[in-house]
Amino acid sequence: MTCRDDILEVIRELVQGRTDQTFGAADVVAGMKARGHQYKELSIRTYVTSTLCAPAPDPTGRRTQDLERVTRGRYRLRDV
């Protein structure tokens, strides 16, 4: 599995049962650490806030648009 796959798996678990279906980068970091993943915190935060996020600028063409930013510091899985 890739870092992206691991992050998305953690996010899917995080939003189960949440009415608003949102989460923050800190939630994902905690979930990844709880699972014993060795990814650096900065890498996880970068994936959540930029690499996986649809509204982020994409000069490299590497954004996956898995997430959308709903408010400052809160994100939601997109239906893609």
PyMOL Python script that loads the backbone (N, CA, C, O; Angstrom):
from pymol import cmd

cmd.read_pdbstr("""\
ATOM      1  N   MET A   1       0.839  -1.190   0.000  1.00  0.00           N
ATOM      2  CA  MET A   1       0.000   0.000   0.000  1.00  0.00           C
ATOM      3  C   MET A   1       0.879   1.246   0.000  1.00  0.00           C
ATOM      4  O   MET A   1       2.006   1.237   0.495  1.00  0.00           O
ATOM      5  N   THR A   2       0.342   2.294  -0.558  1.00  0.00           N
ATOM      6  CA  THR A   2       1.052   3.574  -0.593  1.00  0.00           C
ATOM      7  C   THR A   2       0.636   4.435   0.597  1.00  0.00           C
ATOM      8  O   THR A   2      -0.313   4.110   1.311  1.00  0.00           O
ATOM      9  N   CYS A   3       1.345   5.518   0.796  1.00  0.00           N
ATOM     10  CA  CYS A   3       0.973   6.466   1.847  1.00  0.00           C
ATOM     11  C   CYS A   3      -0.449   6.962   1.605  1.00  0.00           C
ATOM     12  O   CYS A   3      -1.243   7.061   2.541  1.00  0.00           O
ATOM     13  N   ARG A   4      -0.766   7.270   0.362  1.00  0.00           N
ATOM     14  CA  ARG A   4      -2.118   7.731   0.007  1.00  0.00           C
ATOM     15  C   ARG A   4      -3.161   6.698   0.411  1.00  0.00           C
ATOM     16  O   ARG A   4      -4.171   7.041   1.026  1.00  0.00           O
ATOM     17  N   ASP A   5      -2.924   5.440   0.070  1.00  0.00           N
ATOM     18  CA  ASP A   5      -3.867   4.373   0.414  1.00  0.00           C
ATOM     19  C   ASP A   5      -4.063   4.270   1.922  1.00  0.00           C
ATOM     20  O   ASP A   5      -5.190   4.145   2.402  1.00  0.00           O
ATOM     21  N   ASP A   6      -2.959   4.323   2.663  1.00  0.00           N
ATOM     22  CA  ASP A   6      -3.037   4.223   4.122  1.00  0.00           C
ATOM     23  C   ASP A   6      -3.805   5.401   4.716  1.00  0.00           C
ATOM     24  O   ASP A   6      -4.618   5.223   5.622  1.00  0.00           O
ATOM     25  N   ILE A   7      -3.548   6.592   4.209  1.00  0.00           N
ATOM     26  CA  ILE A   7      -4.244   7.784   4.703  1.00  0.00           C
ATOM     27  C   ILE A   7      -5.737   7.692   4.412  1.00  0.00           C
ATOM     28  O   ILE A   7      -6.556   7.968   5.289  1.00  0.00           O
ATOM     29  N   LEU A   8      -6.094   7.311   3.201  1.00  0.00           N
ATOM     30  CA  LEU A   8      -7.516   7.215   2.851  1.00  0.00           C
ATOM     31  C   LEU A   8      -8.227   6.156   3.688  1.00  0.00           C
ATOM     32  O   LEU A   8      -9.391   6.332   4.049  1.00  0.00           O
ATOM     33  N   GLU A   9      -7.547   5.072   3.996  1.00  0.00           N
ATOM     34  CA  GLU A   9      -8.138   4.036   4.848  1.00  0.00           C
ATOM     35  C   GLU A   9      -8.416   4.581   6.249  1.00  0.00           C
ATOM     36  O   GLU A   9      -9.483   4.343   6.815  1.00  0.00           O
ATOM     37  N   VAL A  10      -7.452   5.310   6.798  1.00  0.00           N
ATOM     38  CA  VAL A  10      -7.631   5.921   8.119  1.00  0.00           C
ATOM     39  C   VAL A  10      -8.773   6.933   8.081  1.00  0.00           C
ATOM     40  O   VAL A  10      -9.592   6.979   8.999  1.00  0.00           O
ATOM     41  N   ILE A  11      -8.833   7.735   7.035  1.00  0.00           N
ATOM     42  CA  ILE A  11      -9.895   8.741   6.920  1.00  0.00           C
ATOM     43  C   ILE A  11     -11.265   8.072   6.873  1.00  0.00           C
ATOM     44  O   ILE A  11     -12.197   8.530   7.534  1.00  0.00           O
ATOM     45  N   ARG A  12     -11.397   7.010   6.110  1.00  0.00           N
ATOM     46  CA  ARG A  12     -12.691   6.309   6.026  1.00  0.00           C
ATOM     47  C   ARG A  12     -13.133   5.807   7.399  1.00  0.00           C
ATOM     48  O   ARG A  12     -14.317   5.860   7.731  1.00  0.00           O
ATOM     49  N   GLU A  13     -12.187   5.324   8.190  1.00  0.00           N
ATOM     50  CA  GLU A  13     -12.515   4.895   9.551  1.00  0.00           C
ATOM     51  C   GLU A  13     -12.893   6.085  10.428  1.00  0.00           C
ATOM     52  O   GLU A  13     -13.819   5.997  11.235  1.00  0.00           O
ATOM     53  N   LEU A  14     -12.179   7.193  10.270  1.00  0.00           N
ATOM     54  CA  LEU A  14     -12.448   8.384  11.084  1.00  0.00           C
ATOM     55  C   LEU A  14     -13.856   8.924  10.881  1.00  0.00           C
ATOM     56  O   LEU A  14     -14.508   9.329  11.843  1.00  0.00           O
ATOM     57  N   VAL A  15     -14.330   8.935   9.647  1.00  0.00           N
ATOM     58  CA  VAL A  15     -15.611   9.585   9.363  1.00  0.00           C
ATOM     59  C   VAL A  15     -16.818   8.679   9.598  1.00  0.00           C
ATOM     60  O   VAL A  15     -17.956   9.148   9.570  1.00  0.00           O
ATOM     61  N   GLN A  16     -16.585   7.405   9.827  1.00  0.00           N
ATOM     62  CA  GLN A  16     -17.714   6.512  10.109  1.00  0.00           C
ATOM     63  C   GLN A  16     -18.443   6.998  11.352  1.00  0.00           C
ATOM     64  O   GLN A  16     -17.838   7.168  12.410  1.00  0.00           O
ATOM     65  N   GLY A  17     -19.719   7.215  11.220  1.00  0.00           N
ATOM     66  CA  GLY A  17     -20.532   7.636  12.345  1.00  0.00           C
ATOM     67  C   GLY A  17     -20.517   9.132  12.628  1.00  0.00           C
ATOM     68  O   GLY A  17     -21.245   9.597  13.505  1.00  0.00           O
ATOM     69  N   ARG A  18     -19.717   9.881  11.913  1.00  0.00           N
ATOM     70  CA  ARG A  18     -19.697  11.336  12.099  1.00  0.00           C
ATOM     71  C   ARG A  18     -20.758  11.957  11.211  1.00  0.00           C
ATOM     72  O   ARG A  18     -20.802  11.697  10.008  1.00  0.00           O
ATOM     73  N   THR A  19     -21.593  12.761  11.792  1.00  0.00           N
ATOM     74  CA  THR A  19     -22.671  13.398  11.046  1.00  0.00           C
ATOM     75  C   THR A  19     -22.142  14.295   9.937  1.00  0.00           C
ATOM     76  O   THR A  19     -22.636  14.251   8.810  1.00  0.00           O
ATOM     77  N   ASP A  20     -21.140  15.109  10.250  1.00  0.00           N
ATOM     78  CA  ASP A  20     -20.630  16.051   9.245  1.00  0.00           C
ATOM     79  C   ASP A  20     -19.579  15.448   8.312  1.00  0.00           C
ATOM     80  O   ASP A  20     -19.194  16.074   7.324  1.00  0.00           O
ATOM     81  N   GLN A  21     -19.113  14.236   8.622  1.00  0.00           N
ATOM     82  CA  GLN A  21     -18.140  13.520   7.785  1.00  0.00           C
ATOM     83  C   GLN A  21     -16.817  14.272   7.606  1.00  0.00           C
ATOM     84  O   GLN A  21     -16.101  14.028   6.635  1.00  0.00           O
ATOM     85  N   THR A  22     -16.484  15.181   8.526  1.00  0.00           N
ATOM     86  CA  THR A  22     -15.251  15.953   8.391  1.00  0.00           C
ATOM     87  C   THR A  22     -14.190  15.474   9.374  1.00  0.00           C
ATOM     88  O   THR A  22     -14.475  14.748  10.326  1.00  0.00           O
ATOM     89  N   PHE A  23     -12.964  15.899   9.114  1.00  0.00           N
ATOM     90  CA  PHE A  23     -11.822  15.527   9.940  1.00  0.00           C
ATOM     91  C   PHE A  23     -10.746  16.587   9.751  1.00  0.00           C
ATOM     92  O   PHE A  23     -10.794  17.378   8.808  1.00  0.00           O
ATOM     93  N   GLY A  24      -9.795  16.593  10.638  1.00  0.00           N
ATOM     94  CA  GLY A  24      -8.654  17.495  10.530  1.00  0.00           C
ATOM     95  C   GLY A  24      -7.378  16.709  10.302  1.00  0.00           C
ATOM     96  O   GLY A  24      -7.349  15.493  10.490  1.00  0.00           O
ATOM     97  N   ALA A  25      -6.328  17.397   9.899  1.00  0.00           N
ATOM     98  CA  ALA A  25      -5.048  16.737   9.658  1.00  0.00           C
ATOM     99  C   ALA A  25      -4.540  16.056  10.929  1.00  0.00           C
ATOM    100  O   ALA A  25      -3.955  14.976  10.860  1.00  0.00           O
ATOM    101  N   ALA A  26      -4.761  16.679  12.082  1.00  0.00           N
ATOM    102  CA  ALA A  26      -4.314  16.088  13.346  1.00  0.00           C
ATOM    103  C   ALA A  26      -5.022  14.759  13.614  1.00  0.00           C
ATOM    104  O   ALA A  26      -4.421  13.839  14.168  1.00  0.00           O
ATOM    105  N   ASP A  27      -6.293  14.655  13.224  1.00  0.00           N
ATOM    106  CA  ASP A  27      -7.031  13.396  13.375  1.00  0.00           C
ATOM    107  C   ASP A  27      -6.369  12.289  12.557  1.00  0.00           C
ATOM    108  O   ASP A  27      -6.229  11.156  13.017  1.00  0.00           O
ATOM    109  N   VAL A  28      -5.969  12.638  11.343  1.00  0.00           N
ATOM    110  CA  VAL A  28      -5.345  11.658  10.455  1.00  0.00           C
ATOM    111  C   VAL A  28      -3.978  11.250  11.001  1.00  0.00           C
ATOM    112  O   VAL A  28      -3.640  10.066  10.999  1.00  0.00           O
ATOM    113  N   VAL A  29      -3.199  12.211  11.463  1.00  0.00           N
ATOM    114  CA  VAL A  29      -1.890  11.909  12.046  1.00  0.00           C
ATOM    115  C   VAL A  29      -2.052  10.948  13.219  1.00  0.00           C
ATOM    116  O   VAL A  29      -1.329   9.957  13.316  1.00  0.00           O
ATOM    117  N   ALA A  30      -2.997  11.237  14.107  1.00  0.00           N
ATOM    118  CA  ALA A  30      -3.228  10.370  15.266  1.00  0.00           C
ATOM    119  C   ALA A  30      -3.659   8.975  14.828  1.00  0.00           C
ATOM    120  O   ALA A  30      -3.200   7.979  15.387  1.00  0.00           O
ATOM    121  N   GLY A  31      -4.537   8.899  13.831  1.00  0.00           N
ATOM    122  CA  GLY A  31      -4.982   7.605  13.326  1.00  0.00           C
ATOM    123  C   GLY A  31      -3.860   6.804  12.705  1.00  0.00           C
ATOM    124  O   GLY A  31      -3.788   5.587  12.879  1.00  0.00           O
ATOM    125  N   MET A  32      -2.987   7.476  11.985  1.00  0.00           N
ATOM    126  CA  MET A  32      -1.845   6.797  11.364  1.00  0.00           C
ATOM    127  C   MET A  32      -0.877   6.285  12.430  1.00  0.00           C
ATOM    128  O   MET A  32      -0.374   5.166  12.332  1.00  0.00           O
ATOM    129  N   LYS A  33      -0.621   7.100  13.440  1.00  0.00           N
ATOM    130  CA  LYS A  33       0.282   6.678  14.515  1.00  0.00           C
ATOM    131  C   LYS A  33      -0.309   5.511  15.293  1.00  0.00           C
ATOM    132  O   LYS A  33       0.412   4.591  15.676  1.00  0.00           O
ATOM    133  N   ALA A  34      -1.629   5.544  15.532  1.00  0.00           N
ATOM    134  CA  ALA A  34      -2.291   4.462  16.264  1.00  0.00           C
ATOM    135  C   ALA A  34      -2.174   3.133  15.522  1.00  0.00           C
ATOM    136  O   ALA A  34      -2.155   2.071  16.144  1.00  0.00           O
ATOM    137  N   ARG A  35      -2.096   3.191  14.206  1.00  0.00           N
ATOM    138  CA  ARG A  35      -1.950   1.981  13.389  1.00  0.00           C
ATOM    139  C   ARG A  35      -0.492   1.551  13.252  1.00  0.00           C
ATOM    140  O   ARG A  35      -0.195   0.510  12.666  1.00  0.00           O
ATOM    141  N   GLY A  36       0.401   2.351  13.791  1.00  0.00           N
ATOM    142  CA  GLY A  36       1.816   1.998  13.747  1.00  0.00           C
ATOM    143  C   GLY A  36       2.541   2.365  12.465  1.00  0.00           C
ATOM    144  O   GLY A  36       3.646   1.879  12.221  1.00  0.00           O
ATOM    145  N   HIS A  37       1.937   3.214  11.639  1.00  0.00           N
ATOM    146  CA  HIS A  37       2.601   3.636  10.404  1.00  0.00           C
ATOM    147  C   HIS A  37       3.799   4.515  10.742  1.00  0.00           C
ATOM    148  O   HIS A  37       3.765   5.280  11.706  1.00  0.00           O
ATOM    149  N   GLN A  38       4.836   4.404   9.961  1.00  0.00           N
ATOM    150  CA  GLN A  38       6.082   5.120  10.211  1.00  0.00           C
ATOM    151  C   GLN A  38       6.241   6.394   9.385  1.00  0.00           C
ATOM    152  O   GLN A  38       7.321   6.982   9.354  1.00  0.00           O
ATOM    153  N   TYR A  39       5.172   6.820   8.718  1.00  0.00           N
ATOM    154  CA  TYR A  39       5.260   8.043   7.920  1.00  0.00           C
ATOM    155  C   TYR A  39       5.500   9.238   8.835  1.00  0.00           C
ATOM    156  O   TYR A  39       5.001   9.283   9.959  1.00  0.00           O
ATOM    157  N   LYS A  40       6.265  10.197   8.344  1.00  0.00           N
ATOM    158  CA  LYS A  40       6.528  11.405   9.123  1.00  0.00           C
ATOM    159  C   LYS A  40       5.256  12.244   9.201  1.00  0.00           C
ATOM    160  O   LYS A  40       4.461  12.287   8.261  1.00  0.00           O
ATOM    161  N   GLU A  41       5.083  12.909  10.343  1.00  0.00           N
ATOM    162  CA  GLU A  41       3.902  13.748  10.547  1.00  0.00           C
ATOM    163  C   GLU A  41       3.771  14.800   9.449  1.00  0.00           C
ATOM    164  O   GLU A  41       2.670  15.043   8.956  1.00  0.00           O
ATOM    165  N   LEU A  42       4.867  15.416   9.066  1.00  0.00           N
ATOM    166  CA  LEU A  42       4.823  16.442   8.026  1.00  0.00           C
ATOM    167  C   LEU A  42       4.340  15.857   6.696  1.00  0.00           C
ATOM    168  O   LEU A  42       3.598  16.513   5.965  1.00  0.00           O
ATOM    169  N   SER A  43       4.751  14.645   6.383  1.00  0.00           N
ATOM    170  CA  SER A  43       4.306  13.998   5.140  1.00  0.00           C
ATOM    171  C   SER A  43       2.802  13.773   5.161  1.00  0.00           C
ATOM    172  O   SER A  43       2.121  14.032   4.169  1.00  0.00           O
ATOM    173  N   ILE A  44       2.282  13.297   6.276  1.00  0.00           N
ATOM    174  CA  ILE A  44       0.843  13.043   6.402  1.00  0.00           C
ATOM    175  C   ILE A  44       0.072  14.352   6.257  1.00  0.00           C
ATOM    176  O   ILE A  44      -0.913  14.419   5.520  1.00  0.00           O
ATOM    177  N   ARG A  45       0.517  15.383   6.954  1.00  0.00           N
ATOM    178  CA  ARG A  45      -0.155  16.685   6.878  1.00  0.00           C
ATOM    179  C   ARG A  45      -0.108  17.255   5.458  1.00  0.00           C
ATOM    180  O   ARG A  45      -1.085  17.847   4.999  1.00  0.00           O
ATOM    181  N   THR A  46       1.005  17.084   4.769  1.00  0.00           N
ATOM    182  CA  THR A  46       1.119  17.571   3.390  1.00  0.00           C
ATOM    183  C   THR A  46       0.150  16.837   2.478  1.00  0.00           C
ATOM    184  O   THR A  46      -0.481  17.452   1.619  1.00  0.00           O
ATOM    185  N   TYR A  47       0.028  15.540   2.656  1.00  0.00           N
ATOM    186  CA  TYR A  47      -0.933  14.782   1.855  1.00  0.00           C
ATOM    187  C   TYR A  47      -2.345  15.300   2.083  1.00  0.00           C
ATOM    188  O   TYR A  47      -3.083  15.531   1.125  1.00  0.00           O
ATOM    189  N   VAL A  48      -2.729  15.484   3.345  1.00  0.00           N
ATOM    190  CA  VAL A  48      -4.097  15.909   3.660  1.00  0.00           C
ATOM    191  C   VAL A  48      -4.369  17.323   3.158  1.00  0.00           C
ATOM    192  O   VAL A  48      -5.400  17.568   2.532  1.00  0.00           O
ATOM    193  N   THR A  49      -3.471  18.237   3.421  1.00  0.00           N
ATOM    194  CA  THR A  49      -3.740  19.646   3.120  1.00  0.00           C
ATOM    195  C   THR A  49      -3.432  20.049   1.687  1.00  0.00           C
ATOM    196  O   THR A  49      -3.868  21.107   1.235  1.00  0.00           O
ATOM    197  N   SER A  50      -2.687  19.219   0.968  1.00  0.00           N
ATOM    198  CA  SER A  50      -2.285  19.620  -0.377  1.00  0.00           C
ATOM    199  C   SER A  50      -2.411  18.501  -1.410  1.00  0.00           C
ATOM    200  O   SER A  50      -3.215  18.608  -2.335  1.00  0.00           O
ATOM    201  N   THR A  51      -1.643  17.451  -1.267  1.00  0.00           N
ATOM    202  CA  THR A  51      -1.562  16.413  -2.296  1.00  0.00           C
ATOM    203  C   THR A  51      -2.907  15.769  -2.606  1.00  0.00           C
ATOM    204  O   THR A  51      -3.211  15.515  -3.771  1.00  0.00           O
ATOM    205  N   LEU A  52      -3.713  15.502  -1.592  1.00  0.00           N
ATOM    206  CA  LEU A  52      -5.011  14.840  -1.791  1.00  0.00           C
ATOM    207  C   LEU A  52      -6.168  15.824  -1.912  1.00  0.00           C
ATOM    208  O   LEU A  52      -7.306  15.416  -2.142  1.00  0.00           O
ATOM    209  N   CYS A  53      -5.889  17.102  -1.760  1.00  0.00           N
ATOM    210  CA  CYS A  53      -6.955  18.098  -1.643  1.00  0.00           C
ATOM    211  C   CYS A  53      -7.275  18.772  -2.978  1.00  0.00           C
ATOM    212  O   CYS A  53      -6.392  19.331  -3.628  1.00  0.00           O
ATOM    213  N   ALA A  54      -8.533  18.712  -3.375  1.00  0.00           N
ATOM    214  CA  ALA A  54      -8.976  19.229  -4.672  1.00  0.00           C
ATOM    215  C   ALA A  54      -8.723  20.717  -4.876  1.00  0.00           C
ATOM    216  O   ALA A  54      -8.245  21.088  -5.948  1.00  0.00           O
ATOM    217  N   PRO A  55      -9.012  21.588  -3.922  1.00  0.00           N
ATOM    218  CA  PRO A  55      -8.847  23.007  -4.213  1.00  0.00           C
ATOM    219  C   PRO A  55      -7.402  23.498  -4.169  1.00  0.00           C
ATOM    220  O   PRO A  55      -7.149  24.667  -4.462  1.00  0.00           O
ATOM    221  N   ALA A  56      -6.458  22.645  -3.815  1.00  0.00           N
ATOM    222  CA  ALA A  56      -5.067  23.084  -3.730  1.00  0.00           C
ATOM    223  C   ALA A  56      -4.490  23.318  -5.127  1.00  0.00           C
ATOM    224  O   ALA A  56      -4.842  22.605  -6.067  1.00  0.00           O
ATOM    225  N   PRO A  57      -3.612  24.303  -5.272  1.00  0.00           N
ATOM    226  CA  PRO A  57      -2.960  24.521  -6.566  1.00  0.00           C
ATOM    227  C   PRO A  57      -2.199  23.263  -6.985  1.00  0.00           C
ATOM    228  O   PRO A  57      -1.688  22.534  -6.135  1.00  0.00           O
ATOM    229  N   ASP A  58      -2.123  23.011  -8.278  1.00  0.00           N
ATOM    230  CA  ASP A  58      -1.516  21.777  -8.765  1.00  0.00           C
ATOM    231  C   ASP A  58      -0.501  22.037  -9.877  1.00  0.00           C
ATOM    232  O   ASP A  58      -0.741  21.670 -11.027  1.00  0.00           O
ATOM    233  N   PRO A  59       0.618  22.659  -9.553  1.00  0.00           N
ATOM    234  CA  PRO A  59       1.602  22.950 -10.593  1.00  0.00           C
ATOM    235  C   PRO A  59       2.311  21.707 -11.127  1.00  0.00           C
ATOM    236  O   PRO A  59       2.848  21.740 -12.234  1.00  0.00           O
ATOM    237  N   THR A  60       2.324  20.622 -10.369  1.00  0.00           N
ATOM    238  CA  THR A  60       3.040  19.408 -10.781  1.00  0.00           C
ATOM    239  C   THR A  60       2.145  18.371 -11.433  1.00  0.00           C
ATOM    240  O   THR A  60       2.645  17.417 -12.028  1.00  0.00           O
ATOM    241  N   GLY A  61       0.835  18.534 -11.336  1.00  0.00           N
ATOM    242  CA  GLY A  61      -0.083  17.551 -11.898  1.00  0.00           C
ATOM    243  C   GLY A  61      -0.192  16.285 -11.073  1.00  0.00           C
ATOM    244  O   GLY A  61      -0.589  15.243 -11.595  1.00  0.00           O
ATOM    245  N   ARG A  62       0.153  16.352  -9.797  1.00  0.00           N
ATOM    246  CA  ARG A  62       0.140  15.169  -8.932  1.00  0.00           C
ATOM    247  C   ARG A  62      -1.017  15.137  -7.935  1.00  0.00           C
ATOM    248  O   ARG A  62      -1.136  14.176  -7.175  1.00  0.00           O
ATOM    249  N   ARG A  63      -1.850  16.135  -7.917  1.00  0.00           N
ATOM    250  CA  ARG A  63      -2.959  16.160  -6.965  1.00  0.00           C
ATOM    251  C   ARG A  63      -3.983  15.106  -7.357  1.00  0.00           C
ATOM    252  O   ARG A  63      -4.268  14.912  -8.539  1.00  0.00           O
ATOM    253  N   THR A  64      -4.530  14.431  -6.363  1.00  0.00           N
ATOM    254  CA  THR A  64      -5.482  13.355  -6.646  1.00  0.00           C
ATOM    255  C   THR A  64      -6.927  13.764  -6.444  1.00  0.00           C
ATOM    256  O   THR A  64      -7.829  13.076  -6.923  1.00  0.00           O
ATOM    257  N   GLN A  65      -7.172  14.862  -5.750  1.00  0.00           N
ATOM    258  CA  GLN A  65      -8.517  15.391  -5.523  1.00  0.00           C
ATOM    259  C   GLN A  65      -9.426  14.424  -4.773  1.00  0.00           C
ATOM    260  O   GLN A  65     -10.623  14.350  -5.049  1.00  0.00           O
ATOM    261  N   ASP A  66      -8.856  13.685  -3.827  1.00  0.00           N
ATOM    262  CA  ASP A  66      -9.645  12.776  -2.998  1.00  0.00           C
ATOM    263  C   ASP A  66     -10.418  13.521  -1.914  1.00  0.00           C
ATOM    264  O   ASP A  66     -11.459  13.050  -1.455  1.00  0.00           O
ATOM    265  N   LEU A  67      -9.909  14.682  -1.507  1.00  0.00           N
ATOM    266  CA  LEU A  67     -10.488  15.436  -0.394  1.00  0.00           C
ATOM    267  C   LEU A  67     -10.914  16.821  -0.846  1.00  0.00           C
ATOM    268  O   LEU A  67     -10.449  17.338  -1.862  1.00  0.00           O
ATOM    269  N   GLU A  68     -11.819  17.410  -0.057  1.00  0.00           N
ATOM    270  CA  GLU A  68     -12.155  18.814  -0.263  1.00  0.00           C
ATOM    271  C   GLU A  68     -12.052  19.525   1.076  1.00  0.00           C
ATOM    272  O   GLU A  68     -12.392  18.966   2.119  1.00  0.00           O
ATOM    273  N   ARG A  69     -11.584  20.750   1.034  1.00  0.00           N
ATOM    274  CA  ARG A  69     -11.493  21.570   2.237  1.00  0.00           C
ATOM    275  C   ARG A  69     -12.853  22.211   2.442  1.00  0.00           C
ATOM    276  O   ARG A  69     -13.351  22.914   1.563  1.00  0.00           O
ATOM    277  N   VAL A  70     -13.459  21.971   3.607  1.00  0.00           N
ATOM    278  CA  VAL A  70     -14.789  22.518   3.858  1.00  0.00           C
ATOM    279  C   VAL A  70     -14.742  23.788   4.701  1.00  0.00           C
ATOM    280  O   VAL A  70     -15.650  24.617   4.630  1.00  0.00           O
ATOM    281  N   THR A  71     -13.705  23.939   5.484  1.00  0.00           N
ATOM    282  CA  THR A  71     -13.467  25.139   6.278  1.00  0.00           C
ATOM    283  C   THR A  71     -12.021  25.071   6.750  1.00  0.00           C
ATOM    284  O   THR A  71     -11.338  24.073   6.521  1.00  0.00           O
ATOM    285  N   ARG A  72     -11.563  26.103   7.390  1.00  0.00           N
ATOM    286  CA  ARG A  72     -10.169  26.114   7.826  1.00  0.00           C
ATOM    287  C   ARG A  72      -9.862  24.904   8.714  1.00  0.00           C
ATOM    288  O   ARG A  72     -10.444  24.740   9.786  1.00  0.00           O
ATOM    289  N   GLY A  73      -8.951  24.078   8.254  1.00  0.00           N
ATOM    290  CA  GLY A  73      -8.507  22.929   9.032  1.00  0.00           C
ATOM    291  C   GLY A  73      -9.431  21.725   9.017  1.00  0.00           C
ATOM    292  O   GLY A  73      -9.153  20.736   9.696  1.00  0.00           O
ATOM    293  N   ARG A  74     -10.522  21.777   8.264  1.00  0.00           N
ATOM    294  CA  ARG A  74     -11.468  20.652   8.204  1.00  0.00           C
ATOM    295  C   ARG A  74     -11.614  20.195   6.755  1.00  0.00           C
ATOM    296  O   ARG A  74     -11.706  21.007   5.835  1.00  0.00           O
ATOM    297  N   TYR A  75     -11.634  18.891   6.580  1.00  0.00           N
ATOM    298  CA  TYR A  75     -11.671  18.290   5.249  1.00  0.00           C
ATOM    299  C   TYR A  75     -12.737  17.208   5.205  1.00  0.00           C
ATOM    300  O   TYR A  75     -13.210  16.735   6.239  1.00  0.00           O
ATOM    301  N   ARG A  76     -13.105  16.827   3.992  1.00  0.00           N
ATOM    302  CA  ARG A  76     -14.117  15.788   3.778  1.00  0.00           C
ATOM    303  C   ARG A  76     -13.704  14.984   2.542  1.00  0.00           C
ATOM    304  O   ARG A  76     -13.133  15.530   1.598  1.00  0.00           O
ATOM    305  N   LEU A  77     -13.998  13.690   2.560  1.00  0.00           N
ATOM    306  CA  LEU A  77     -13.783  12.866   1.370  1.00  0.00           C
ATOM    307  C   LEU A  77     -14.710  13.328   0.265  1.00  0.00           C
ATOM    308  O   LEU A  77     -15.880  13.621   0.513  1.00  0.00           O
ATOM    309  N   ARG A  78     -14.198  13.396  -0.949  1.00  0.00           N
ATOM    310  CA  ARG A  78     -15.029  13.759  -2.102  1.00  0.00           C
ATOM    311  C   ARG A  78     -15.638  12.501  -2.692  1.00  0.00           C
ATOM    312  O   ARG A  78     -15.091  11.407  -2.554  1.00  0.00           O
ATOM    313  N   ASP A  79     -16.756  12.664  -3.340  1.00  0.00           N
ATOM    314  CA  ASP A  79     -17.381  11.570  -4.079  1.00  0.00           C
ATOM    315  C   ASP A  79     -16.847  11.616  -5.497  1.00  0.00           C
ATOM    316  O   ASP A  79     -17.443  12.235  -6.379  1.00  0.00           O
ATOM    317  N   VAL A  80     -15.718  10.956  -5.708  1.00  0.00           N
ATOM    318  CA  VAL A  80     -15.115  10.964  -7.055  1.00  0.00           C
ATOM    319  C   VAL A  80     -15.178   9.599  -7.686  1.00  0.00           C
ATOM    320  O   VAL A  80     -14.720   9.418  -8.814  1.00  0.00           O
TER     321      VAL A  80
END
""", "prot")
cmd.dss("prot")
cmd.show_as("cartoon", "prot")
cmd.util.cbc("prot")
cmd.orient("prot")
